[in-house]
Amino acid sequence: MAAEATTQPPAAGSGEPNHGLRIFIPWLVLSLAADLIIWFVWAPHLPPGDMSSAAANQQFDIAVMALMAAPVMILVLTYFAYALIVWRQKEGDEEDGPPIHGNTRIQATWISATSAIVLALFVFGTVELFAAQGSGAGQGASPIFNSGVASKPLQVQVIGQQWKFTYRYPQYGGFETTDLVLPTNTWVEFHVTSIDVIHSFWAYQLGVKADANPGVDNIAYTKIYHTGTITVRCAELCGLWHGAMFDFGSAVSPAAFQIWARATEVHLAAVTKMLPPYALTYDPTVVPQMSKAMVAAGLTGAPGLYYPPTDPEQP
């Protein structure tokens, strides 16, 4: 009888605790705290900033993804910490754990939750690409959607060449310069191409990055909100002086841009006549002619190549 008494089930109230609730409550508190910190403290300082529509859109996207990722990461860490504390092996316990074979409720919840997250990210990414970038974010020559973009944006052609970016302004006589100057509160339509090898135009503060391929017109849109300095780098290994292929542009007020553009158009009028007519792409055979024009503009150049002043070999 005594032996039988020892095998009776435990009394009410002394059973296994509700582990799910113990994990859920701290996870919920930590997730809310983390998301509030991300959105109000961290997000406003995320790169690439909010200087333009493209940059602000990227900053927003990164913040949203961080908001979604934080609760998932915290759940994993909370479960891991709880398991280490509560389910760790006790000293002297040599018995195997219970032979558990699946849990339909947990499996269905996991599949449903992960599927919902993936589908939500798919919809979010698609909407963001169309709405903010006009489906012209450096992906090709024919944007399929540009709603929200002004009917007559400022066109700026970016020409990659070893090892310098030059810029043509077709709406101002087609002059070419190494100075990237852009107006605020104006939609800009970049036409990115190359006259030698593959480069990549990366205007960091604008959130614009587009490959510069020979014979290809690559279009990217953005609208600049604030004045300031723009860092331009080549993001594609393009030869010996790839690391030195960077410069700085500037975003100025519309009035200041008009003054600069008109003055530069007049100043470079003679040089512009030496350039091939403005086109979306250029035949490599005209490269020497373009380089000749660069030399006339006071730039160090050679047939198809730009040599920085620090280059030990000069043409």
Buried (B, 14 or more C-beta within 10 A) or exposed (E): EEEEEEEEEEEEEEEEEEEEEEBEEEBBEBBEEBBEEBBEEEBEEBEBBBBBBBBBBBBBBBBBEBBBEBBEEBBEEBEEEBEEEEEEEEEEEEEEEEEEEEEEEEEEEEEEEEEEEEEEEEEBEEEBBBEBBBBBBBBBBEBEEBEBBEEEBBBBBBBBBBBBBBBBBBEBBBBBBBEBBBBBEBBBBBBBBBBBBBBBBBBBBBBBBBBBBBEBBBBBBBBBBEBBEBBBBBBBEBEEBBEBBBBEBBBBEEEBBEEBBEEBBEEBEEBBEBBBEBBBBBEEEBBEBBBBBBBBBEBBBBEBBBBEEEBEEEE
